[in-house]
């Protein structure tokens, strides 16, 4: 039986952002960084693997830890200079890691090389050198191979080594990287934007000079990138006659793209594919969710193309979860901006009849949407600011029954929920297929207040009103007039403050 695909596509407790999807041997493999579920910093965990069969993309399998930060010599792992042509570990502009304070693993990418092995590319945080690991299997585990350098051991000078993307095909091996913030971090020089170098078939030796393929804020004026300059998150794909370069713009919440006929580019800016607040979708100017940075890539399987992106939970930018949605191509190969949904990889709307946990909400807003913006973020060495009292948020909490097995550890009883739905807050779910037979809804609520179930829009027709007056979880029941067809459901807080864990439609 095919598994229902959802957003986020991995289990509710998993936090793998920056997802780069690739299909190898009939399975989708996701390569991403790894936050903590209740994290206070980016990417503090080791890389883990997940994969799913292309014919059942909701059925994800955990592959375990595929690579540890402590395997990199910049974190103290052994480095055999003789085995690497007499070269030493490259000199980087920041302190090397220690077992007590290792450098963390930022966003990776992977490709199958000319020799049939699988190569994983990553940069430890702000070290400005790209590392390569290798495995005989796309599921890993991977072992450290070497650093990306010229044959004489030099690191390419141009561009900041950050968020690598790799393309390996018959015509060659192409590595993309770059970071272009408005301000420069200590030790960082100028940044043109995203850079590209060619690699030899050993998959780590640079054999060309770097070229800029997408302009950052320092070079974007007068180019197609001026309004959406390259910031980070390089990603590359080749579909048909076109190469697609996907990246995160300086706006942060959106993934944009450029197109070229060759992997060397330059890539002509074409537009926005997705915003994790739906900013720009059909002219929308107010967020439909609390926003933050974004990173992802395109993949094709089952006759469709999907964009992978990530969202933020807990009200901060440090617990990110992977999501995916279908994209469509115009006749000229361009991609119109897509709407974020709850459907993910389901290949269509979700069946309305069933039990749905509220963590799959793709719309979550407070009463005053104009006051919404990015999730909380702390500066270096600074504590997180307090969460605004009016913010609803998707989160998890311990529960008395059930449990999840995380990384082979003991069962941890966790439940996902939406917390703090105050007057005027809205949780939205897109989309459900109604048959006309559904007539009732039961919602798991906690708190004191009333929740309106609305059809198709936050101010759409009220189908039912659900109430709670207890500080413990209770089931609120409502009946509604039958509808048929594909619809969005929005739950708007009429009064009070409520937590909302799940709903069942029959």
Rosetta blueprint (number, residue, H / E / L):
1 X L
2 X L
3 X L
4 X L
5 X L
6 X L
7 X L
8 X L
9 X L
10 X L
11 X L
12 X L
13 X L
14 X L
15 X L
16 X L
17 X L
18 X L
19 X E
20 X E
21 X E
22 X E
23 X E
24 X E
25 X L
26 X L
27 X E
28 X E
29 X E
30 X E
31 X E
32 X L
33 X L
34 X L
35 X L
36 X L
37 X L
38 X L
39 X L
40 X L
41 X L
42 X L
43 X L
44 X L
45 X L
46 X L
47 X E
48 X E
49 X E
50 X E
51 X E
52 X E
53 X E
54 X L
55 X L
56 X L
57 X L
58 X L
59 X L
60 X E
61 X E
62 X E
63 X E
64 X E
65 X E
66 X E
67 X E
68 X L
69 X H
70 X H
71 X H
72 X L
73 X H
74 X H
75 X H
76 X L
77 X L
78 X L
79 X L
80 X L
81 X L
82 X H
83 X H
84 X H
85 X L
86 X L
87 X L
88 X L
89 X L
90 X L
91 X L
92 X L
93 X L
94 X L
95 X L
96 X L
97 X L
98 X L
99 X L
100 X L
101 X L
102 X L
103 X L
104 X L
105 X E
106 X L
107 X L
108 X L
109 X E
110 X E
111 X E
112 X E
113 X L
114 X L
115 X L
116 X L
117 X L
118 X E
119 X E
120 X E
121 X E
122 X E
123 X L
124 X E
125 X L
126 X L
127 X L
128 X L
129 X L
130 X L
131 X E
132 X E
133 X E
134 X E
135 X E
136 X L
137 X L
138 X L
139 X L
140 X L
141 X L
142 X L
143 X E
144 X E
145 X E
146 X E
147 X E
148 X L
149 X E
150 X L
151 X L
152 X L
153 X L
154 X L
155 X L
156 X L
157 X L
158 X L
159 X L
160 X L
161 X L
162 X L
163 X L
164 X L
165 X E
166 X E
167 X E
168 X E
169 X E
170 X L
171 X L
172 X E
173 X E
174 X E
175 X E
176 X E
177 X E
178 X L
179 X L
180 X L
181 X L
182 X L
183 X L
184 X L
185 X L
186 X L
187 X L
188 X L
189 X L
190 X L
191 X L
192 X L
193 X E
194 X E
195 X E
196 X E
197 X E
198 X E
199 X E
200 X L
201 X L
202 X L
203 X L
204 X L
205 X E
206 X E
207 X L
208 X L
209 X L
210 X L
211 X E
212 X E
213 X E
214 X E
215 X E
216 X E
217 X L
218 X L
219 X L
220 X L
221 X L
222 X L
223 X L
224 X L
225 X L
226 X L
227 X L
228 X L
229 X L
230 X E
231 X E
232 X E
233 X E
234 X E
235 X E
236 X E
237 X E
238 X E
239 X E
240 X L
241 X L
242 X E
243 X E
244 X E
245 X E
246 X E
247 X E
248 X E
249 X E
250 X L
251 X L
252 X L
253 X L
254 X E
255 X E
256 X E
257 X E
258 X E
259 X E
260 X E
261 X L
262 X L
263 X L
264 X L
265 X L
266 X L
267 X L
268 X E
269 X E
270 X E
271 X E
272 X E
273 X E
274 X E
275 X E
276 X L
277 X L
278 X L
279 X L
280 X L
281 X H
282 X H
283 X H
284 X L
285 X L
286 X L
287 X L
288 X L
289 X L
290 X L
291 X E
292 X L
293 X L
294 X L
295 X L
296 X E
297 X L
298 X E
299 X E
300 X E
301 X E
302 X L
303 X L
304 X E
305 X E
306 X E
307 X E
308 X E
309 X E
310 X E
311 X E
312 X E
313 X L
314 X L
315 X L
316 X E
317 X L
318 X L
319 X L
320 X E
321 X E
322 X E
323 X E
324 X E
325 X E
326 X E
327 X E
328 X L
329 X E
330 X L
331 X L
332 X L
333 X L
334 X L
335 X E
336 X L
337 X L
338 X L
339 X L
340 X L
341 X L
342 X L
343 X L
344 X L
345 X L
346 X L
347 X L
348 X L
349 X L
350 X E
351 X E
352 X L
353 X L
354 X E
355 X E
356 X E
357 X E
358 X H
359 X H
360 X H
361 X L
362 X L
363 X E
364 X E
365 X E
366 X L
367 X L
368 X L
369 X H
370 X H
371 X H
372 X L
373 X L
374 X E
375 X L
376 X E
377 X L
378 X L
379 X L
380 X L
381 X L
382 X L
383 X L
384 X L
385 X L
386 X L
387 X L
388 X L
389 X L
390 X L
391 X L
392 X L
393 X E
394 X E
395 X E
396 X E
397 X E
398 X E
399 X L
400 X L
401 X L
402 X L
403 X L
404 X E
405 X E
406 X L
407 X L
408 X L
409 X L
410 X L
411 X E
412 X E
413 X L
414 X E
415 X E
416 X E
417 X E
418 X E
419 X E
420 X E
421 X E
422 X L
423 X L
424 X L
425 X L
426 X E
427 X E
428 X E
429 X E
430 X E
431 X E
432 X E
433 X E
434 X E
435 X E
436 X L
437 X L
438 X L
439 X L
440 X E
441 X E
442 X E
443 X E
444 X E
445 X E
446 X E
447 X E
448 X E
449 X E
450 X E
451 X E
452 X E
453 X E
454 X E
455 X E
456 X L
457 X L
458 X L
459 X L
460 X L
461 X L
462 X E
463 X E
464 X E
465 X E
466 X E
467 X E
468 X E
469 X E
470 X E
471 X E
472 X E
473 X E
474 X E
475 X E
476 X E
477 X E
478 X E
479 X E
480 X L
481 X L
482 X L
483 X L
484 X E
485 X E
486 X E
487 X E
488 X E
489 X E
490 X E
491 X E
492 X E
493 X E
494 X E
495 X E
496 X E
497 X E
498 X E
499 X E
500 X E
501 X E
502 X E
503 X E
504 X E
505 X E
506 X L
